[in-house]
Amino acid sequence: MGLLEISNKEYHDDGFFHGSYQFTRLEDIINQFMVVYVGEDKIIPKAKKTDVAFHAQRAMQELSFDTFKSLKAEEITVPPSLAMTLPIDYVNYTKISWIDNAGTKHLLYPELKSSNPRNFYQNEEGDYSLDPVAKLTNGSNIYELDGDYSDILVHGMRVTGLHIPSPPAAVIHEVTTTAGITSITLKSINGLTDINATATTAVKIRIFRYVGLGSRRLLGNSSAVHTTVSVGATAGDTSFGVTSKEGIKEGMYVNHPSVINDNNVRDQNDRLTSIKVIGVGTNGSTHTVELSHPITYNITAGVGGVSFVSYEGESDTWENFKSVSSSENKDNYHDDTTWASKGGRYGLDPQSANINGSFYVDNTLGEIHFSSNLNGRTVVVDYLSDSLANDGEHRVHKFAEEAMYKCIIYAMISTRANIQEYIVRRYKKERFAAIRTAKLRLSNIKLEEITQTLRGKSKQIKH
């Protein structure tokens, strides 16, 4: 009985099947394993299909990293920001290249001597806090600061200082900026109690990040955008309208009393976070801001303003790296100073002696940063995934099918009790041999291609 389930006409008419015969579906491997390897008088007398499926998926992940061919690639045009978001199913890169007019790849090298560390705000004393002078009014919870501090977060920062009652903890409930002077409204953590000053005077206060955002430090390089609410929202909504979307970008924090960032706000990984902008759209004359989490209280249109604060997460290191000419220029082979000096290239560092450009991967922000000479170029990222991200990827090349079976057998035998050690070692050796065979087959070595390459060895190289 033939293995093909479609006709030759169906294969050529439907592009979905093109090249599919070289792969075996993971579901088929699991079913075949249950039939051939599990049962009475077989290698594994009894096993649950869920256990086999788990070990099959783990085997597929491990083989994807160093045995299967890397088929994943993504092409972008490097923007002026010199940053690229990592692909959604990215695990690690195999190579990153820029493409010339002939479609030829030029390999980029990683920049190992630069990075994008977290950049925290520091005052003159070097502390990670903000120490403005506030004008207090006895019995009022509105504190007028000595300048423009509109980038501080509503319900994201705590305030301490002389004549400010504590406890309860004073949290910034509202921020308004008029003519370059910022005023803050303080309330308790739950937003129900006003924190009124106990004297009329001017004192230095301390503002620091509230623990609900996961850190007591202020990130640097912040900026704020001010606008007015045009379309209100009720508690639980995840969007509202604004009069202008100019300057509002994804990832900004929302500064408004109805948007409370406290310990109840968590991201998809159950980490403490804050309410951010995840999208900005326009429908006619209405600009809508989409939020990552529901608002806490009602927002009334036309009453007060709303600010959006951006903490870019860019350090001085990254700013310097992308603002100067390509760092490779100091060591490349075409530099006029180096070329003119005989022997001047002796001792070059090979990792930076190239003109293609460089990059480094910021795994914290999930971005790839490029050197400045790659601005506007087409870049291709070849990367590894684990072959489990999408349903259509659950396929195993037939050259590695036997390796999959051996990996599943070894995993199941080695995790069972009362299995003699020599049996475990036997299947470990069989797994190793099967993976080695799969690597040789998938390396796609052709004798004619090797011969063609070796023919160049007979050429005399003149100096």
N, C-alpha and C positions, 0 to 999 in steps of 0.2 A: 504493500500500500504506500503510495507516494505521500510525502510530507506536505506538498503544496496544497493549499486549500482554495486557491484562486486560479483562474485560467490565465493564459498568456495575454489575452486581450484585456482582462480586468487589471492585470499588473501594469500594462502600459497606459491604460486610460486613467487610472487613479494614481496620482503621484504619492499618495500616502504609503504605498507598498514598495516604492523604489528602494532597492538595496536592503530590504528587510530580511532576506533569506540568510544573510550572514549572521543574524542575531537569533538568539533564543529568548523567549519571554521568561522573566523571573517566575511568573506564575506556573509556567510549564515545568521549570526546573524543580520547583517545590512539589508539584504533583508527581513528577517522575521519580523524585527521591522517595516519596512516601510509598510508591508502588514497588520500587526495586530494592531499596535498602532497609525498609521498615517492615517487620512482620515475623512470624514464626519461622525459625531456622534461618534467619537473616542476620546481618551484622548488628542491627539494632532491633531487638525483639518488640519493643513497644515505645512509641513516641507520639506526642501531640503535634498536630499540624501547626499550631501556633508557635511551638518551640522551633520546629523546622523553619518556619517563616522568619522568625527572629534571627536565627543563625545564618540564614540565607541572605538576609538584608545586611547583616554585619559583614559577611564575607564579600558581598558586593561593594560595600563601602571600602573595605581594606584593599581589594583588588583595583578599585578605581583610582587609588592614590599612586600606585607604582607599577601596575601591570597592564590595565586597559589603556587603549589609546586615548589621548586627551583630545576630545572633539569640540570642546567648548571654546568659543571665542566671541569677543564683543568689540565692535568698532565705533569710535567716536571721533569727533573733531574737538581738539583741546580748546576749551573756552578761555577767555582772558583771565578767569580766576585760577587757571592752571590746575584745576582739581577735577577728578572724575569719581563718581560714586561707584563703589564696588558692585559687580553683578549680584543679583538677588541670591543666586545659589553658589556664590564664590566660596572656595575653601582655601586655595592657594594659587598663585600664578605659576605658569611654566616659563613664559617669556612675554615681554612687552616690547613692541616694535612700532616705529613710525613708517608710513608707507609713502614712497616717492611716486612720481608721475607714471613710472613704468609698472607700478604695482609690486615693487620689490620691498621686502621687509628690511629695515635697518634696526638692528638690535639695540635696545636701550639697556643701560646698566644701572643697578640700584645705587642710590646715594647713601652710603653707609655712615657718612659723617654729618648728617643733618636729620632733623625730625621736627615734629610739631608738638612740643610739650604743652601741658595746660598752663595757661597764663592767668595768674591771680592778681587782683587789685591789691596794691600795697600803698599805705600812706607814707608820710615823710619819715616816720619812725621804723618803717619796714613791716609794720603789722598788717595782717590781712583783714582790715576793717576800714570803715568810712567814718570820719570824725568831723562832721560839719558843725558850725555854730548855729543853734536854733534860738529863735525868739519865742519865749513862752508867755502865755497869758493865763493868769491864775483862773482855774476852773474851766479852762477850754482844752479840748483834745486836738486842736489844730496848732501845729508847730511850724513856724515860718523859718526856712533855712536861709543860709547866707549866699546862695547861688543856685545854679541850675543843676539839680540832681534828679532829673526826670527819668533816668534809666534805672532807678531803684525799683524793686518789685513790690507790688501790692500783695499782701498776704504771703510774701516770700522772704521778708526781712524783719528781724526783731530789733527793738530800740531800747537802749539803756542810757541813763544819765541822771544828773542831779535834778531833783524836783519832779522826776517821772516815777510814779508809783510802780513798784515791782517787788513781789508779785501783786497782782497777776501779770504775766508776761505781756509787754506792749508790742503789738504787731502792727505794721503799717497797713491801714485799711483803705486808704485812698491817697493818690498823688495828683496834685495839680500844679501846673507851671504857668506863671503869668509874667511876661516881661523879664524873663530870665531868672525869676525867683520861684523856687519850688516850695510848696507847703505840703505837709503830710498830716494825715488824720490817723490817730492811734486808737486802737481798740484792743480788747483782749483776744486771745487766740480764737475763741469761738465767735468773735465778731459781735457779741451781745452787749458788752460793757465798754463804755467810753473810758479812755485812760486820760484823765484831766490833769493838767499841770497844777502843782501846789504852790506856785509863786509866779510873779511877773518879772521876768529877767531874761537875759541872754546867756546861755550855757552851751558848752561843747557836749554833744551827745555822740553815742557810738551806735552805728548801724551795721549789722552783720547778717549774713544769710541764715534764714530760718532752717532748722534741721529737717523740715519736711521736704526740702529740695536735695537732701542727701549730702550737704556740705555746709560748713559754717564759714566758708570763704567766698569772696566775691570774685567772679571771673572778670578779667579785664576786657578791653576793647569793646565796650558796650555803646549802643546808640539807641535813641528812642524816636518813634514816629507818633505824632498826635493827630487824632481825627475825632469826628463826632458820630455817635450812633444814629443811624437813619431808620433802621428797622429793628424794633425791639425783639426781645425773646423772653421766654418764661423759663423758670428753673427746670433743668433737665435737658434743655435744648443744647445742641452742639454747633450752632451757627447763629450769626446775627448780621445785620447790614450796617455799613459805614458809609459816610458821605464821600470818602476818597480812599482809594486803595494804594495810592502813591507811597512807595517805600515799604509797604507791608510784604514780608516774605515768609515762606514756610520756615518753621523752626523758631519764630519769634515767641517770646512770652507775652501774655496778655495782662495789662495793668488796668484793672477795673474792680470796684468793690464787689461786684457780683461774681467775680471769678476768683474763687478761694483756692490757693495752692497750699494744701496742708498734708498731713500724713496719710490721708485717705486716697491721694492721687498716686497711682502706680502705673508703670508701663507694662508692655506685654511680657516682660521678663520678671514681673513682680518687684521691680526696683522703684524706690521713691523717685518721683519726677515732678513735673509741674505742667499746667495746662498750656499748650502751645498751638500755634497756627499750623494746620496741615494742608491748607489750600485757600486760595483767593480767587474768586470768580466774579464775572460781570454779566448781568442779564438786563439788557437795556440800560437804564440809568442807575440800576441798583448794584452795589458792590457787596458781595457776601463773603464773610470770613468763616471758614470751617475750622472747628476746634478739635483737639485730640480727645478731650473729655467734656462731659456735660457741665454747664454753668450751675452755680449753687443757688443764686437768687435771680429774680426777674431783672431784666435790663429794659429801661424805658427809653424810647426814642426821643432824641432832642434834649435830654436832660444830662448835663455834664458831658465830659469827653472820655475818650478811651485812648490809652497809649499802648504801643507795641514795642517791646524792648528786645533788642538783638544782642546776644553775646556770641560774637563770631567764632570764638574758639581758636583764633589765630594767634600764635605766639610771635614774638619778635624774631625767633629763629626762622619760622616759615615766611614771615614778611620779607626778611632779608634775602632768603633763598630765591623767592620768586620775583624780587624787584631788581635784581642785577642781571647782567649778561650771564649766559650759561657758565656754570662753574667749571666746565671741562676746558674752557678756552685757555686756562693757564697752563694746561699740559698737553694740548693736542698737537698733532704733527704738522699742522698748517699755520701755526702761530708764527708771525714774521720774526719776532725776537728769537724764538727757539730755533727756527729754520736757518736764520742767518749765522748763528753761532755754531761752528763745527764742534761736535762733541757735546753740545749743550743739552741734547736729549738723553744723555747718559743718566741713568737713575730715575727715569720717569716712573710714576706709579701707574701700572697698566690699567687699574680699575677706573682711572679718570683720564687716561690718554685716548680720548675718542671725541668725535664731533657730533655724534648722534644725539646726545642728550642723556638725561638721567631722570630718575624717579625715586620716590620712596612711598611705601604703603603705610598709611595711618589707620591701623586696625581699630583704634578707639572710635574715630569718627566714621570709619567705613569709607575711606577715600584714598585715591591714589594722587599724589602730588607730583607735578612735572616741572622740569627746569624751564626757564623763560624762553629758550630757543625753540621750544615745541609749541608755542602759542599759534593756534590756527592750523596745525598739522593734523593729519589723520593718523590716529594711533589705534593699534589692535592689541587687545589683551587676550592672550591664550591662557586659560586657567583650568584648574581642576575643580570638579564637583564630586559628590559622593554617589551620583547616579540614582538618587532617591528623591530628588526635589520635585520632579514632575512625573506624572503617571506614564507618559510616553517614553521615559528614559529607563524604565525597569527592564532592560534588555542586556543580555550577556553575549559577547561574541563567541561563536562556536569554537574558536581556537582555545577559549578559556572555560568552556563548559565543564570539562573534566576537573579542572582546578576548583570550580565551584562545589562540585560534589565532594571532593576530598576535604575542602575547608569545612563544609557542613558536618561531615562525618567526624573530623577531628574535634570540632567545637563541641559536638554532642557527647562524644566519648569522654573527652577530658573534663567535662563538667558533671559527670555522673559519679555517684558513690560506688565503691566496691568494684572498680575496674582495675585490673592489674596494670602496673606501670609499664610493662613491656608492650602491652597492647596499645597504650596511649602513645608510646614512643614510635611504634610501628606506623600508626596513622599520621603522626607528625612528620615522619620522613616521607610518607607518600604525598602528603600535602605539599611539602617543600619541593619535591620532584615535579609534581603537577604544575605548580606555579612557575617553576623554572622553564618547563616546556612551553607553557602559555606565553611567557615573555619572549622566548626565542621565536615562536610562531608569529606573535604580534609585532615583532621588530621589523618584519617585512623585508628581510634581507634577500636581495636578488643577485645572483652570480654575475649576470651581465652588467648590472649597474656598478658592482664593485670593480669589475674588469675595466670598465670605461674610466673610472676614477684613477685606477692604478696606471693607466697608460700615460698619464701626465708625469709619472715618476721618472720616465726615461728622458725627459727634456732637460737639456743643460741650462742651468741658471747662470747667466752672466752677471758679473759685478762691475 
